[in-house]
Amino acid sequence: MRSDRLLSLLLILQARGSAVAPEVARELEVSVRTVYRDVEALSAAGVPVWTEQGRGGGIRLMPGYRTDMTGLTAAESRALVAMSGRAVPDDLGMGSALASAVHKLVAAVPPSHRSAAEAARARVLVDHAGWYRRTPSAPALEVVQEAVWAQRRLLLDYRHGDGTEESVTVDPYGLVAKTGVWYLVGSTGTGEDHHERMWRVDRVNTAVALDEPATEPDGLDLAAVWERLRQRIERPRGLVPVEVVVRIKPDVLDMVLRVTAARRFLAPDETDPTPPGMPPAATDPAATHADRTTDSDGWIRMTLCFRGEMGAVAALLAFGGDAEIVHPPSARRLMAQTARAALARHTGEEPA
């Protein structure tokens, strides 16, 4: 809309004092001729703006002229600009709107705070993608997103991770972006058959927005629903947490803690809350670090809480002789049996 473009032009000039027409045209994605027409429109509306020809010329705004858009503190301005990463808005088709909003934000803050906002934009980058993985494409995201905004039910043709497929009608609650992957959060069924669920949008083969209003619980809190679903996945029912005493070669300690995090109840920074059913001493971050000792050979001895003994074996086996299970004996035996079976498979010898 032209009104949005005029405001964007005004705020660009307010932030910089002056600008050359080709530069403004690129930012607003219009022609240079359109920029000059917009300058004339602003001038006709009483905005003190003019153009100067020749070297050093351009579009200028009278010094000291400001729109009435203030109230943000320096910290608020810095936080808003710093967290305006482009990946998520681009996925939702909001990249240009975000860039325009940031321009308006920076221009609107008082001059004394503007340098802090500009520094945040230049020195903070938010990258939502995980390491060593390609961000999956999600062709159905546009349809799903529109249904979420319009609060319409969705009919999904969905492919599960094991390859099975299902057709399901969903009441969408919202979208969640996690490490570059989009998830649709919603529910299926009614009454006793009502279930909160999540669906990876990149696994949606087709999505159709139905001409039916979506239903949602009163006082819906998307973050709370997501947390329940996340814990359901990360802490499956019936899985008994196991404390495992391990010895780790110092050179690989950090890598062991990072790589094994997905199979442990403690995150890489050891700050996850205590899992249900576990005694505080087993998962308290301070306790976990307090029991870290150094053996006479320099190896690190510590206790980690895994998702079952096989989880410990699967996580530590990748480090070969650089990691050792000390206790419990059953986990140590399982590690030895698994290692012998792998050796036999690769050498053709029968396991002892």
Secondary structure, 3 states (H helix, E strand, C coil): CHHHHHHHHHHHHHHHCEECHHHHHHHHCCCHHHHHHHHHHHHHCCCCEEEECCCCCEEEECCCCCCCCCCCCHHHHHHHHHCCCCHHHHHCCCHHHHHHHHHHHHHHCCHHHHHHHHHHHHHCCCCCCCCCCCCCCCCCHHHHHHHHHHCEEEEEEEECCCCCEEEEEEEEEEEEEECCEEEEEEEECCHHHCEEEEEEHHHEEEEEEEEEECCCCCCCCHHHHHHHHHHHHHCCCCCCCEEEEEEECHHHHHHHHHHHHHHECCCCCCCCCCCCCCCHHHHCHHHHHHCCEECCCCCEEEEEEECCHHHHHHHHHHHHHHEEEEECHHHHHHHHHHHHHHHHHHHCCCCC
